[in-house]
Amino acid sequence: MSKDVKQAALDYHSLPSPGKIGIMLTKPAETQYDLSLAYSPGVAEPVREIAKDPINAYKYTSKGNLVAVISNGSAILGLGNLGPLASKPVMEGKALLFKRFADIDSIDIEVDAEDSEAFIDTVKRIAITFGGINLEDIKAPECFEIERVLKEQCPIPVFHDDQHGTAIVTAAGMLNALEIQGKNIETAKVVCLGAGSAAIACMRLLVSVGAKYENIYMIDRRGVIYPGRAGLNKYKEEFQNDTDARTLSDAIKDADVFVGLSGANLLSGDMLKSMAPKPIVFACSNPDPEIQPELALSVRDDVIMATGRSDYPNQVNNVLGFPFIFRGALDVRSTAINEEMKIAAVHALRELAKEPVPQVVMDACGVDELTFGPDYIIPKPVDRRLLGKVSAAVAQAAVDTGVAQLPYPAHYPLL
């Protein structure tokens, strides 16, 4: 990042006032009568109603449209464990995206607890305040257990976006790329470089949409994950492959798909050359991908390439997922975000990429054309149709799987 951009980022966060989010009143508070309704004595009436039936909190408070973005700062972006306070700009940014893309009110909460039990206890005790909880930037493998326990103990949706947001967008783009390349998910050989929370969630969701465990080769810092290898936890063991491949160079030969959630420049041009015809490369390390798109396209003119960056085609961007997933969940007052809701989001994103793109979207992206194909396999974040398409699919899946407490909203389009 250039010095000018660094300073612009600091200025953006500090001027004209510090931070990126604030609080806006939704009711008048100008007169003595307004104040008597907002606080004493009028506030006693909704208090009594909620005490009679806790569900009334959704009627008389902002709970139903309020999401907490919670982190302990143990895995901030690609920066590592810098602590909860350093994570606050990221969590504020997430709250900004919730409001900008799905009109969901959100507040960031940074918890000074790296111990999983203490973190879980803190979040569980405050969960009653919110309609949903978005966990963020929590290191693996602790993040898996934290999410599992909180989903069991909290009666509202709990969603670790580093896992599932990345997985949903990746799966949508992957299914479209496979279709364009004339391949299918059931038989594709997939090499995943990285074995953290995002990588494991991505591979799990690919399995949910048809991939086979025996076709997945997961690689961590010690190499390919295979039965009996040292350094495996129970989450990595799920992706043991009984193979003679030991390195990325071994595993990548004749692979149909490469998914990188690791680090910069780890996939060489020679490795890419050894992949199967019409390969698919999702190099999602940020800001520098596992292979630069320019290098990849110079080596293989038949490759479909995706990255985590906005300055290249096919950006794998979590903002395509989490705001609309929570919108759909909140609109039917879902008690969870389950696998069926995630898969519904995958297919909604996948199908939207195949529809004609409005001119306003192309103008916002500064391009003359966006047509389903190798350079457009995932919708753009500025596409306002995401709110209707993805949220509606998620809401319907919540209703269909019995986790919704409200019927499918009348204002949503029929699916």
N, C-alpha and C positions, 0 to 999 in steps of 0.2 A: 504494500500500500504506500502510495507516495506521501511525502510530507504534507502536501496541500490537502489531500483527502483525510489524513489523520487529524489535522487541525480542524477541518470542516466537521468531522465526526465529533470532536470534543466540543466545538462551538454549538453544534446541533443539540447536544445533550445538556449544555449549560446555559444557553441563551434563548429567549430573554429571561427564562426562569429555569431552575435546575429540574432535570427529569423529563419524562415523556408522557406522563398521565396525571390526571387530576380528578376531582370530584365535582359533579354538576348536580344541582338541585332539580328534582323532577316535580315538585309541588310549590305553589306560591308560599312565600314566607315574608310578606311585606307588612301585614297588619297585625294588630294584637290578636284578632280573631284567628288569622292564619296560624299564629304561633300557639294559640290555645288548642288548635286541632293537631298541629305537628307534635307538640310535646304535652305538657300538663295543662288541663286535665284530659284532653281528648285522646291522647295516646293510650290511655287505660283501656279504651274499648277494644281495639285490636289485640291488646295484650290478653284480655279476658277470652276473646274468641280463639286465639292460638292456644291458650291453656286448655280450653275445652276440646280442641281438636288440632293437633300439630300441623295437619295438612293446610290449615288456614294461613300458615306462614307464607305459602305461595300466593295467597290472595291479598294479603295486607302488607307484605314486605317485598324487597327486591331479590329475595332468595332465588326465585325461579329463573332469573336471568343474570346470575352472578357466579362467576367461575374464579377459583383461586389458582394462581400459578405459583407452585411451591417448589423450592429447591434447597439443598444444603450446600450447593456450590462445589460438589466433589468432582464434577466433570464438566467444566464450563466450556461449551463449544469445543474447539480443539486446543484449548489453553490449559486444560488439566484441572487439578484440585487447587483452586485459588481461594476457596472459602466462601461462606454464604454472602458476605457483604459485597464481595467482588462480583457475585452473580446478579446483583440487583439491576444493573442496566439491561441485562438479557431478559430478566423476568418482566421488567417494565415494558420492554420491547414486545414480549409475547402478549402482554395485556393490551398494548396498542393495536396489535394485529387482530386480536379478538374483536375489539370495538370497530376497527376499520372495515373488516371483511364480513363480519356476521352480526354487528350491533349487539354484541354480548359485553356486558359490564364485567370487568375483571380487575382483580387486585393482586399484586405480587406479595408473596410472603417468603422471606428467607429465614430458614430454621438453622440455628447454630447447634447442630447435632449430627455428627458424622456416624455415630452409633445408630444402627438400624432400629433397634427397639425404641430408643428415645425419639427418633424421628417419627416413627409410626405412631407412638403414643401422642406426640404433639399434634400431628395432623388429624388423627382420629378424634381428638377432643375438640377441635375447632371445625370439623367437617359440617356440623349442624348449621353453620352460618351460610353455607353455599349450596348452589344447585349442582355444582360439579367441581372436580379437582383435576387440574392438569399438572402432573409431575414433570419436572424438567431438570436436565443437567445433574443427574445422580449417577455415580459410577457403577459399573458392573463389577461383580455379579450382584452386589447388594440391591440394585434397582429392581431385580426380578422378584426377590422376596418381599421388598417393601411394597411393590404394587400388588402382589398377590394377597398379602395380608390386608391391605387397605381396601381392596375390592371386596374381600369377605366381610369386613367389619364396618364399612360405610354404606349407607342405603342410597347413595348417589353415585353417578358415574365417576370413576377414577381411571385416568388415562395417562400413561407415560409416553409423551409425544416423541421423545428421542427413539423409543422403540417403534411404536405403532404408526405414528405419522409418517416417518421415513418409509416404513414397510408398505403402507397403503399406496403412497405415490409411486414407489418403486415397482410394486406389483402391477399397477395400472399401466405404467409405461412399458414394463417388461412384456405383458401380454400383447400390447399393441405392436411392439418391436418384433416379437416372435411371429405375429400374424403377417407383418410386412415382409419378413425374411422367409416366409414359407415354412416355419417350424412350429412345433407345439410344445407346450409346457410339460406334457407328460413324458416326453422322450429327450428333452434338452439336457445336455451336460452343463451343469452350472458350477463355476468356480467362484467362491466367495473369499476375498482377501480381507480378513478382519473377523474377529470373533467376540466383539463387544455387544452391548445391548442392541444397537441398531442392526448389526449383522445377523444376530440370532433371530430377532423379530422379523427381519426381512425374509430369511429363509423359512421360518415357521409359516409366514403368510403365503409364501410361494407354494409351500406344501399344501396349504389349505385350498389353493386354487388349482392344484393338480400336479405340482412337481413331485418327484420321487426322491426319498431320502438317499437311495443308492446312487442317484445321479448328481448329488450335491457333494462338492469337495470344499470343506471349510479349512482355512489356513490362518493360524495365529503366528505369533512371533517365533514359535518353535518349529513351524512348518505345518504340514498337512495333519489334520486331526484323524487319527486311526485308532482302532482298538488296542488298549494296553499302553498307549503312549503316555509318558510322564506329563504332568502339568495340566491335567484335565479336571474341570469341575463338572458338576452334574448337568450344567447347561450346555457345555461344549460336548459332553458325552452323547447328547442327543444327535449330534452330527458326525459321529464316528463313521468313517468310510473304510471298509475292508479293502484297501488298495495298496499297491506297491509304490505309489507316488509319495514322495516325501517333501518336495519343494514346490514352490509356485511354478517353476519351469517344467517340472514333471507333470503337474496337474493340468496345466493350461493347454497341453497338447490336445488338439481336436475338440476343445471345449466350444460349445455354442454360445455360452454366456459367461461374461466376467462381471462380477459385482465387487466394487472396491469401496470399503468403508474403513480405511486404514491410514495411509499417509501418501505424501507426494512422490510421484515419479518411481513407483515400485513395479509398474508394468512396463517392460521394455518393448521396443519395436520388434525385436526378434521373438519375444513371447507372443505378441499379437499375431505375427506372421504364422506361428504354429497353431493358431486356433482353426476351427473348422471353417468351411466356406460360409459367407454371410454371417460373420460374428456380430455379437451384441456386447457393447462395453458400457457399463454404468460405472464411471470413475467419479465417485461422489465425495472424495476427500476435499475439504475446503480449507484455505482458498486455492490450494494447488492440487489438482487431481492426480490420480495414480498414473495417468499418462495424459500428456497435453493433446487436445483434439487435433492440433495441426500435425503433430507427429503421427497420431493414429490414422488420420486420413491420408497422409503421405505414404504410409505403409500398406494400408488396406482401403481401397476405394469401395469395397463392399460392406464396410462396417457401419452399423448404426451406433451412434455415440451419444451418451447422456452424461452430464456432470451436475455438480451442485451449484454451478455458477450461472448468474443471470446474463452474462455477456456471451454465452454460447447457446445454441439451440438445445432444446430438451432438458431444461433445468428441473432436477429433482428437488422440489421445494416443499417443505412441510406445510407452508401456508395454503397449499392446495387442499389440505386435509383437515387439520384440527379445528379451524373456526366453524366449518360447515358440519363436521361430525358432531361437535358440541351443540350447534344450533339445532340440528335434527333431534338429538337426544333431549335437550331441554324442552323443545316444543311439545314433546309427548310425555314429558316428565319421566324419562327413563330412569330406572334404578341402576343401570349398568351400560357400558359400551361393550357388547359381546362380539364374538367372532363373526356372526352373521351380519352385524352392523358394519364391521370393518370390510367384509367382502362386498357388501352392498355399495360402500363408498368406492371400492376398487372399480367395480363395474360401471358406476356412474361416471367416474373420471375417465375411464376407458372409452365409453360411448360418446361423451362430450367431445373428445378429441376428434371424433369422426364427423361431427356436424359442421356445417358451414360456419366460418368464423365471422362475426359482425365486424364491420369496417371500424367501429370505434375501438375494438380490441387491437386491430392491426395498427391503427393510428397511435394508440398508447404504447405499442411495442416498437414503433418506428420502422415497420416493414410493409412491403407492398402486398405480400401474400402469405397466408398461413393455411396450408392444406395438409390433411392427414397424409403422412409419409415419413421418410427417414429423418427429416428435420423438424417434424411436428408430431410427436407421439404422446405428448402430455399437454393438457390445456395450460393457458397462461394465467398467472395469479390475478391479473387485472380483468379477467373475464367474469362479468357480473352474473352470468348464468350459473356459475358454480354454486351460488347460494341456494338457488331453487333446486338444481339437479341433485347435488350431493346431499343436501339437508333432507330433501324429500325421500331419497332412497334410504337414508339412515333412519329416518322417522318410521318409514314403512316397515323396515326390518325389525325395529324395536317393537312395533305393534304385532308383527307376525310371530315374533319369538316370545311374546308374553312378558317383556320387561317394561313395557310402556304403562303408565298409569292414566294417560289421557288418550282419546281416540286420535286417529290420523287427522291432522289439521285441515279444515275445509279450504284454507287459503293456499294450500300446496297443490301443485299440478298432480293429476292422476298419473300413476306409474303403470 
